[in-house]
Amino acid sequence: MKILFLTENFPPETNAAATRVFERGLYWAKWGHQVTILTSAPNFPKGKLFNGYNNCWRNVEIMDGLRVVRVKTYIAVNQGTFRRTLDFLSFMFSAFFIGLFEQRPDVIVATSPQFFAAVGGWFLAAVRRIPFVFELGDLWPASIVAVGAFRPGQLIQLIEKIELFLYRRADAIVALTDAFKKDLIFRGIYSGKIAVVINGVDNWRYGPRDNDKALEKKYHLKNKFVLGYMGTLGMAHGLTNVLDAATLLVENKNICFLFVGGGADLNTLVEEAKARNLPNVVFMPPQPKAVMPDVWSLCDIALVHLKSEKIFEGVIPSKIFEAMAMGLPILIVSPKGEASKIICQEKAGIHVPAENPIALAGALEKLYFDEQERGALASQSFQASFNYSRSRQAHHMIDVLNMVVEGNGKNVEQLISKYSRR
């Protein structure tokens, strides 16, 4: 099968969408499918081109068997609204135009976030009369309203109409969570064409290991008990709450809070930690994906953190599965929802209500002092990781794409019996 996949983020960028598309695509290429990724020159999250890349109209490279076509975009740092929207729109137009001249695929797939990549994917598929699959990674624009990036109004209403139009016109939808599917069904989208393919992990990339001595020395973490947050430091995560917990525990010289990544809230968090004089908070810039297992090795506990907004009840951060594969207990701070349900059902960690720093500090101290419980959670977390393999996810989605190419996209929901996580 020939697959054309639109995603604005792709390695060497390391956010969830980039990793998901890349790792899954590797399996497809290994299985004999021809996979072309239509993406931008890597610049996320700082809005600066990665070394060795140019922001040109069309550049083709082969990456581990995947054909990667990078297109010219307006580059902006991952913060603010206006310039990021220009960035999103520029990718939509560039990907559509360059996609017109790509070899005819059997199916076109586009992933969100960001939303406008899906608009470009649908339009390209419509013009070329090719089946279109919408991978729904975020309920956009509802999520940007929830974090305060946009206020409800006529513009949001217009975007929501476009959103529903895309759902209706897609030959199939691949939702990353059950909650996303329920939301679409509630809004009138036919359930039969919605498959749920949640995120996963390549266990062979991770696994429990000793602390990386070089990183431990560089960031002064030797003999520290480390709570590690990996990923985007953005508006959806409410990470000031973590600084509040760090303030409560500042007298415990052994406990350290490690933030690894970049994002819209990075500078605010760094300045706030300085203003509060928090020596127990450490920031590490985004790291290449290949280095992340070494970064995870520094942690005693993995932190998953989301704001107290109803929409985040349906979000499952991909870092959960990496932490599981590393054999780490997980401290999840979030509204009760799909992510906390996974952690609690798998007995892989502890759930703490969102935006409650006292509860967060208390749970962390409990794990710090209770080595036996920590060990039990770590063992269960590692074993649970095998329930969420990237290979299984790749098989599930390729079956969805095959059904769409065969004209049977309205029945992809039936695959649930084959790919139940249990």
N, C-alpha and C positions, 0 to 999 in steps of 0.2 A: 504494500500500500504506500502511496505517496502522500505525505502529510506536510502541510504548510502551517506552521504554528507562529502566531503573533504574540509576542510578549516584550514589553519595553525593557524589562530587567532580565539579564542573563549573565552567567559567569564571564569575567572574573568578579562581577558583583555577587554579593552573598546574602541578599535578602531571601525571604521565604519563596517568593514566586520564582526567582532566578534558580534557586536550588531545586525546587520541585520540577520545573520544566526540564532542566538539564539532566538530573539523575534519572528521571522517568524516560526521557528521550534516549539515553544510553542503552536502556533495555530494548527499546523499539528498534534502534539501529542494529543491535546485536542479533535481534530476531529476524533481520532481513528487510525491514521497512526503510524506505527512503524518507528521511526527516530533514526538512529545511526550517530553520528558526529565523524568523524575521524580527529583528531587534534593533536597538540603538547602540551607539558607541558607549562603553561602560563609563559611568560617571556618578552613580548613586552611592552614598547619599550626599556627598559634599558638592556636587555640581562641578566637579573637575575631572577632566579626562584621565583615565588610568594610563600609566606609562605604556608607550608602544602603540597607542590607538589614535586615530584621527577622526574628526567629526565630518566625514565626507558623505556624498550622496549615496554611494553604494560601495561596500567593501565586503568581499567574500573570504571566509576562512573555513577550514575544516578543523573541528574540535572533537577529538575522540570519536570520529565516525559521523558526527553531526555536521551538516552543512549550515553554516551560520552567515546570514546576510545582514550586515549592519547598515542602517540608513541614517541620514543626517537629521538632527533634531535641534530644537532650541534647548540649550542646556541650562538648568537652574538647580540651585541647591534645594535640598528637601526640607524647605520650610517656607512659610507664607502661603499665599493662595494664588495671586495673580500670575506670577512668573511660573509657578508649577503648572498652572492650568495651560499656559502657553506651551510649556514643555509637552504636556499630555496631547494637546491638539496637534502639535507639530509632528509627533510620532504617528498619530492617526493618519494625517495626510501623506506623510512620507512613506509609511508602510503600505498604504493603499496604492500609491502611485508606483512604487517599485514592485509591489506584488503583481501588478498587471503584466509585468514582463518576465515573471518567473514561469518555469515550466509548469504546465497544468497539473495541479495535484488532484488527488481523489477526494480530499476533504480539507477544509480550512478550519483551524481551531484558533480561538483567541482567549486569553486569560485576563481576569481582573483580580486585584487592582493592577493597573488603572483602567477605569471604565471606558475611556475613549479608544483604547486598543480594541475592545470588543466592537465598538461602532465601526472602526476601520475594517475589522475582520468580516463583519456581516456585509458591509457595502462591497468589499472586494469579492466575497463569495456570491453576492447577488449579481454583480456585473459579469462575473465569469461563469455564472450558473453552476456553482459547485456547492455541495452540502456544507453547512456551517454548524459548528458546535461551539457553544459558549461555556467556557469553564468559569464558574462563579466562585471567585476567591474572597469576595467581600460584598456585602449589601450596600453598594454605593448608589445613590448619594446619602442614604440614611446614616451611614457611618460617619461621614464628614460633618453632618449636622450634629451628631451625637457628641463629637469632640469640639464643636464650636468653630470649625473652620468656615462654615457657611450658616447663615440664618435661614430659617424657613421663609419661603417667599415664592414669587412667580418663577424665578430662575430654577429653584429646586423642583417646583412642580413640572416645569418643562423637561428637566433632566429625568424625572421619574417617568414621564410619558415615554421618553426615548428608551428608558430602561425596560419598561413593560413591552414596548414594541419589539425590542431585541429578544426578550424571552419568548414572545409569541412566534417570532419569525425563525428563531433558531430551530434547526432540525432535531437537536437534542441539547440538553443542558447537563453539565457535570457540576454538581454542587459539592463543595468541600465539607459541608456539615449537614446533618439531618435538619437542623434548625433552619438553614437556608432553604432547604426544600419545602419545609412546612410553610415558610413565609411566602414562597412563590405560589404554592397551592392555595393559600388563603387569599392571595391576590388574583386568583383566577387562571393560573397557568396549569395546563393539563399535566397531571402527575406522572402519566406513563412515559413521558419523554424526559423525565428528570432522574438521572442516576446520581447516587451519593458515593463519591470516591474521596475518602478523607485522606489527609496527609500521612506520610510514613517516613521510614528511615532505612538506609542501607546499614544493616548491623555490622557488616564487615569493615565499614569506614571508622567505626567507633569502638567501644568496648572499654571496660574498666582498666585503668593503668596507674602507674605511679605518677606523682607530680612531675611536671616538666621543670627541671632544675633551673634552666636558663630563664624561663619566664618567671618562675618563683623568685629568683634573685633580682631580676630587673624591676619587678613591681613590689618588692619587699613583702612577700607573702609567706616567707618561711615560718613554719610553726603557727600559722594563722588558721582559724576556722572560717572558711570562706563561703558566703552566700553569693552565688553568681547569677547575674542577669545578662543574658546574651541576646543581641538583636537590636532592632530599631528602638531608639529612645524617642518615641513620638507622642503625639497628642492623645492617642488612644490608650496609653499605658498608665497615666497618672502616677509617674514615678517620684514625684515630690513626697508621696506617702512613704516611700522607702527611706528617704532622707529623714523623715519624721521618726521612723523606727530606729534609724542609725543614731539619731540624737538621743533617744531613750536609752540606747545601749552603749553610749560612748565611753562609759566607765569600764566596760569589759574590754580590756586591751587585746584579747585574743580573737574576738569576733570582728570580721572584716566584710564590708559590702563591696562587691566588685561589679562594675558596669562595663560591658564590652560592646561597643557599637557606636553608631552615630545616629543623627536624626534631628528633627525639629526642636526637641527639648534639650539637646546636649549642652549647649552653652548655658542655658538657664540652670540646669542641674549642677554644672561645674561651678558656676558663680555662687549658687546657693550653698553648696557644700563648703566653699571657701568662706563665705560670710558666716556660716555657723561654726567654722573651725572644727571640721569633722575629720580627724586623722584616720578614722576607720572606714572611709569611703575612698575607693580607688577607681580611676577611669582608665580604660584601655581602648585605643582606637579600633575600628573595624579590622578584622584579620582575614586573610585568605581562607577559603573553605578548608583547604588541606591542613591548615594549622589549628582549626577549631577543636579537634580532639585533644590537642595539647593544652589548649586554653581551658577546656572543660575539666581537664585533669587537676587544675588548681582548686576546683570547687569541692566542698563537702556537701553542699545543698544547692540544688538548682531552683532559681526563682522564676516563676511565671506570674506576670502582673498585668492586670487590666483595670480600666476605670469602672466605676459603678454606674454603668449605663445598661439599660435593658438589652440593647442591640448586641452587646458583647456577651450575652448569655449563650449565643450561638456560635461564638468564635472558638476555634481550636488552634492555638499557636503551635507552629511546627517545632519550636524548641522543646516541647514536651517529649517528642519522640527521640530527639537527639539525647536529651537528658536520660531518658530510659535506657537507651542503648549504651550510655556511659556507666550505667549502674548507679545513678544518683537518686537519692530521695528528692522529691519535688515538693516545694512549698508554693502552692498556687493561691494567689490573692486575686479574687475575681468575684463577679456575681455568680450565684449558683447557675450552672448551665452545662453545656456539653463538655467543656474542658474539665471542670471540677468533677463531673460524673465519671469521666475516664479515670482520673487520678484516684478517686475514691473506690470505684469498682475494682480497679487493678491493685488496690492497696499499695500504691506506689508513692504516696506522700500524704500531705495534710492540706486541707482547704481552709483558707482564712477569708472572712468577708472583705470585700473591696473597701478601700479607703478607711481602714481601721488600723492605724499604726500601732496602737497598744496591743491589739490581737496579733499583729505581725511580729512585733518584738517578743511577745510571750511565746508564740509558736517556735520562733527561732531559738530562744533560750531553752525551751523544752528539748528540742532536738540536740542542742549543744551539750546538755548535761546527760541525756539519755542515750548512751552509746548502743545499747541493746536494741532499742526501737529504731535507731538510725540504721543499724545493720540490717534489720528485718525489712525495712522499707527499701533499702538499697537493693537487696536481693530480689524482692518482688518487682521493683521497677525494672530491673534488668530482664527478668523473665518475661515481663509484659511486653517488652519492646518487640519480641518476635511475633506478636499478634498484629503488628503494624508495619510489615515489611514493604519497602519500596517496590520490590519485585511484584508482589501481589497487587499493589496499586496500579502498576504499569500494565499488568495483565487485564485488570478490570477495565481500565480506560481504553486499551486497544480493542477490547471486545465491544465497547460502546461505539468506537469509531467504525469498526467493521459493520455493525448493525446499521449505522447511519449511511455508509456507502452503499449498503445493500437495500436502502430505502425503508428500513425498519426502525428508524429513530424514535418513533412514537411508542416503542415497546422496550426501551432500554431499562426501565424500572424493573423488568423481570430478572435482570442480572443479580438482583439483591440476594436471591436464594443461593446463587453460586458463590458470591463473594461476601457472605456474612462474616463479620470479624470473629465470630465464635464458631 
